[in-house]
Amino acid sequence: MFSPIYMPEPLLEFGAGGVHIDPRAGLLDHGPLQPMVGDVIRIGIVGTGETIAGFSKFLARAREGIPGKNSPRVNLFPPFPGPESLS
């Protein structure tokens, strides 16, 4: 017999000690969690030449900011202001 258990979603950490359950709302409310001075964040990408190029284009687009979608469900498609607006 299987007995289900409920496990609540964990709170995520953001800048200025902020926490939130939703990564998008947490970034907009608190900004990104900053690494310690001298820390380096490395990103590795595994894929085909086409998928790696697509990810590189996405990163460039995210740096500029991504507008939200016009939708009655505004919480599903919020804008992402880009890193300059979050600091």
N, C-alpha and C positions, 0 to 999 in steps of 0.2 A: 504494500500500500504506500502510495506517495503522499506525503504531507507537505503542502506548499508552505513556504515562509515568505514574509515580506521583508525586503531589505531596502531601506530608503536610499535615495541617491545621495552621494556624498556632496558636501559643500566644496566648491573650488576656491582657491586662493587667488586674489588679485592685488593690485597696487594699494598702497596706504592701509594695509591690513584688512581690506575688504574681502568678504566672502559672498558667494552667490551660488545657487544651484544651476543657473543657466549661463553658459560661457559667453554668449553674446551680450546679455544684460549686464553681467559682471564686468566685462570690458568697458562698456559704455558708462556704467556707474562708478567704477573704481580705477579704471585704467589697467594696464598690464602689470604683472608682478615683475619687478626689475631684478635682474641678477646682481649679485654682489660685485663691487668694483673689481675688475680684473678677470671676472668669470667670462667665459666664451660659450656661446650657444652654437653648436654645430648641427647642421642639417644634412642628412644623407638622403639621396634620392636613388631609388632602384626602379628601373623601367627601361622602355625602349627609347630611342632617340626622340620619337614623336611625343611620348608621354612626359619625358623630362623637359622638352621644349615647352609643352603645354603648361607644366607646373611653373616653369620660369616666367611665362607670360602672366599666370595667375598671381605670382608674387609681385610682379611689377604693377599689376592692376590693383592689388590690395594696398600697396604703398600709397597710391593716389586716392584711395577711398572707393567704396562700392556703394552706390545708392540703393536704398530699399526699394522693394517692388510695390507698385500700387496695388494693394490687395485689401479686402475687408479684414483679413487676418494679419494685422500689423505686427503682432508678436512673432509671426513666422518669418517675416522678411524685413527685419530692421536694417537700417543703413549701417555700414561699417566705415567710420570716419578716416581710417588710415592711421599709421603710427604717429604722425606729427600731431594730430589732434588729440591723441590719447595721453601724451606726456604732460 
